[in-house]
Amino acid sequence: IEMRIFNIYIEIIFLYKIKCQWDDAIKFANEALAIAHKIKKEREEAIILNELGIIGIYNRNYHLATSSLNKSKKINLELSDREGLINNFLNLGIVHRIQQNWKIAKECYENVLKEKELRKDFYGIDTIKKIIQELNRKIKK
C-alpha cells in the first residue's frame, strides 16, 4: 500500500512541475521522500531527491538543487546505480553552468561520459562532448 501511495505522490509532483507550482511540488516531494525513507526504498529516495534537484533548477533555488542532487548522488553511488548517477551528474552540470562554475560543470559532464562508457550507453555522448568543449573555451577566457 505504501508503495502505491508513493507512486501517487510521484504523479502529483509531476503535475505540479508542469503547472510550475514549485512550493506544492516541493511539499509533495518532501512527503514522498519521507514515505520512501519509512519503507526503506533507497532507490526511490534517490529518484525523489533528483526530482527535488530538478525543481530547484526550474525554481532557481540552486541551493535546493545542489543539496538534493548531491544527496541523490550519494545514494546512487552506494547502490552502484549508474543510470541514476548519469542523471545526477547531468543535472549538477546544468546547475553549475547556470551559476557559471565552469570547471565544476565540466567535471560533472566528464563524469557523465565515464558513467555512459561504463554502461556502454553512447546515446547523447556527442552532445556531452560539445558541452565539454564549450566549457573548455569558457575556462580558458
C-alpha positions, -999 to +999 in steps of 0.1 A: +000+000+000+028+024+009+044+019-025+011+027-042+008+059-021+044+068-031+036+064-068+006+087-064+029+113-049+052+110-078+023+117-102+012+147-081+048+161-081+049+159-119+016+177-122+028+205-100+060+207-120+040+210-153+020+238-137+052+255-123+037+254-088+071+249-071+061+252-035+035+225-039+059+203-059+085+207-031+059+199-004+048+167-021+084+157-030+093+160+007+063+139+017+072+113-009+108+114+004+095+107+039+075+077+026+104+063+007+126+066+038+100+050+060+096+020+037+134+018+032+134+023-005+167+039-012+164+039-050+131+058-046+147+083-022+174+089-048+148+095-075+128+119-054+160+138-044+169+140-081+134+154-087+138+180-059+171+190-077+153+195-109+126+215-092+153+236-076+168+243-111+134+253-126+127+274-095+162+290-095+167+276-060+203+264-066+209+256-030+180+232-030+191+218-064+228+211-054+219+198-020+192+174-033+213+163-063+243+156-041+223+135-017+208+116-046+243+111-060+255+097-027+227+071-026+232+062-062+269+057-056+261+034-027+236+015-049+260+014-079+231+029-099+249+042-130+217+055-146+209+074-115+244+088-114+242+099-150+210+119-142+227+134-111+258+145-130+238+159-159+216+179-135+245+191-114+262+201-147+232+222-155+232+239-121+269+247-123+267+260-159+238+283-148+260+296-120+290+299-143+310+274-123+327+263-155+353+239-140+328+221-117+303+219-146+330+203-168+338+178-141+301+168-139+299+163-177+331+143-177+316+121-151+285+116-174+309+104-201+326+080-177+293+065-165+279+062-200+310+044-212+308+020-183+272+013-193+281+010-230+254+037-234+265+060-262+233+079-267+239+117-264+277+114-260+284+138-289+262+164-272+281+160-239+314+163-257+303+195-273+292+209-239+327+200-225+343+218-255+322+248-248+332+247-211+369+244-220+366+276-240+349+294-211+375+282-187+404+295-209+388+330-210 
